[in-house]
């Protein structure tokens, strides 16, 4: 294991360099690998993504990781930081570090391609297989959709998902059962089921049918979600609605 | 560090497994009731304070599984509430209360 020598670098930040961070980063391809240590200067307002970028630009250019927007929009920079899945671009080192130490690994529950980059395909394949996308009904709703109506509010509650897979990595049910669609997919199905403009409510609820009952309500997804969504609450809604339909109940208040 | 809902899940699962393991023993003792002397021997044995203590543990398991199950039903069939931690605290508190109540009655 090669220990990187700490060194000061030009960063564009004019303030004093306060301290060095002890950074451990997972290095390896596929299933194998090891933690490797790096010393990175700690700066004010430094994010975990800044730390990873520092290592890649100034210490070891072979480090593989993924990011794009750096402002919490794209959902591509999620990693495991000191044991918790997080969006690294919006996670300050000061929040995540413990005694000046940061351990950065790839997301859980997804195959590692190399270092910090995981293969997101299984995550999106589940999304696709569940048909968790808007289906146009082909005709405008009979009455206008009001922003404050209960169904719209229920849909809006889960709409800000950025597909970062942080919830997927946080979820034990995903780890235990490879067939479980995961919090993000079910959250999406619930927003669609509440969207009056969507043309396939029954299809979405059918897709959630068996899967949603595998949720054990640990609420790890809700704790971890960077945009503050609560997939557990959405899944509870799905469980209720799927059960009501199984009993032959009406599918939605005021509508068949 | 795991949070409340995860521990609630774990305790509910473990109490369920423990109760399932206990159930055959319970039926075995009930089966002894046809033979008076054998049942009396078991009942005498249960007067031992250590056995009473173990029974209190059983009561806690049973109460934990009951209140935990009600919590899950409420979570899955009721309106969502953000006060899940409070509900878990209530469920656990009631179960412990049942255990202490049993002990108080047993040693009163």
Interface residues (C-beta under 8 A of the other chain):
Chain A: X172 X216 X217 X218 X219 X220 X223 X230 X233 X236 X237 X239 X240 X243
Chain B: X3 X5 X6 X9 X72 X75 X76 X77 X80 X82 X84
